[in-house]
C-alpha cells in the first residue's frame, strides 16, 4: 500500500514523456539497422535508449541529481552498452562486421542517458548525427570497398 501512496502522477507523466522521447529519437537508427539487415534493429535500439534513460532517471530519484555517484551510473551504462554492442561484432576471416551497429548502439545509450538527464539538445544532435552518418556514409563506404577490391591481375 505504501507504494501506491507514494505515486506521483506528475512525475509519472514526466518520466513517461522522457522515455517516449528516448524511444522516438532512436527509432530512425533502429529502422536503418533493420533495413540493412543487421544483428540489432528496430526493437533493440529503442529498448537500449529507454533502458539507459530509465537507469538515469532512477539514479536521479534515488541518489540525487548532484551526487558524485552519478559518474558511476554513467560508467556502468557505458560499460554495459559497450558489452551489448560487442555482441553485434562478428569476425569473418580477417574482417570484422557489425562495428557500425555496435557504435550505433553505444550512441543510442548516450541518447537515452542524455534524455534522462534532461539534455534534450544533446540527445537530438546525437540522434541526427548517428542517422545521417549511417545513411550518408553507406554509399561512400561501398565506393571505398569497391576501389579496394583486387582485380583478377592482382590475385
CORTA-V270216 format. One record per pair of residues at least 12 apart in sequence whose ideal C-beta (glycine too) atoms are under 7 Angstrom apart, sorted by sequence separation. I is the first residue (numbers start at 1). J is the second residue. D is the distance in whole Angstrom. If there is no record, write none. Layout:
i->I j->J d->D
i->I j->J d->D
This chain:
i->30 j->42 d->4
i->33 j->45 d->7
i->111 j->123 d->5
i->114 j->126 d->7
i->88 j->101 d->4
i->89 j->102 d->5
i->30 j->44 d->7
i->59 j->73 d->4
i->88 j->102 d->5
i->30 j->45 d->3
i->111 j->126 d->5
i->29 j->45 d->5
i->30 j->46 d->6
i->86 j->102 d->7
i->110 j->126 d->6
i->111 j->127 d->5
i->56 j->73 d->6
i->85 j->102 d->3
i->88 j->105 d->6
i->55 j->73 d->6
i->26 j->45 d->4
i->27 j->46 d->6
i->107 j->126 d->6
i->26 j->46 d->5
i->85 j->105 d->4
i->84 j->105 d->6
i->85 j->106 d->5
i->55 j->77 d->6
i->23 j->46 d->4
i->26 j->49 d->4
i->107 j->130 d->5
i->25 j->49 d->7
i->81 j->105 d->6
i->82 j->106 d->6
i->52 j->77 d->5
i->81 j->106 d->6
i->23 j->49 d->6
i->104 j->130 d->6
i->22 j->49 d->4
i->23 j->50 d->5
i->22 j->50 d->5
i->81 j->109 d->4
i->52 j->81 d->7
i->104 j->134 d->7
i->19 j->50 d->5
i->22 j->53 d->4
i->77 j->109 d->6
i->48 j->81 d->6
i->19 j->53 d->6
i->100 j->134 d->7
i->18 j->53 d->6
i->19 j->54 d->7
i->48 j->84 d->7
i->77 j->113 d->6
i->18 j->57 d->7
i->74 j->113 d->7
i->15 j->57 d->6
i->40 j->88 d->5
i->39 j->88 d->5
i->48 j->105 d->6
i->52 j->109 d->4
i->56 j->113 d->5
i->39 j->98 d->6
i->49 j->108 d->5
i->53 j->112 d->4
i->57 j->116 d->5
i->38 j->98 d->7
i->48 j->108 d->5
i->52 j->112 d->3
i->53 j->113 d->7
i->56 j->116 d->3
i->40 j->101 d->5
i->48 j->109 d->6
i->51 j->112 d->7
i->52 j->113 d->5
i->56 j->117 d->6
i->39 j->101 d->6
i->49 j->111 d->5
i->50 j->112 d->6
i->53 j->115 d->5
i->38 j->101 d->5
i->45 j->108 d->5
i->49 j->112 d->4
i->53 j->116 d->4
i->48 j->112 d->7
i->52 j->116 d->7
i->40 j->105 d->6
i->33 j->101 d->6
i->33 j->104 d->6
i->29 j->104 d->6
i->29 j->108 d->6
i->26 j->108 d->5
i->26 j->111 d->6
i->25 j->111 d->5
i->22 j->111 d->6
i->22 j->112 d->4
i->22 j->115 d->4
i->21 j->115 d->5
i->18 j->115 d->5
i->18 j->116 d->6
i->25 j->123 d->6
i->29 j->127 d->7
i->25 j->124 d->7
i->32 j->131 d->6
i->26 j->127 d->7
i->29 j->130 d->5
i->25 j->127 d->4
i->29 j->131 d->6
i->32 j->134 d->5
i->28 j->131 d->5
i->32 j->135 d->7
i->29 j->134 d->7
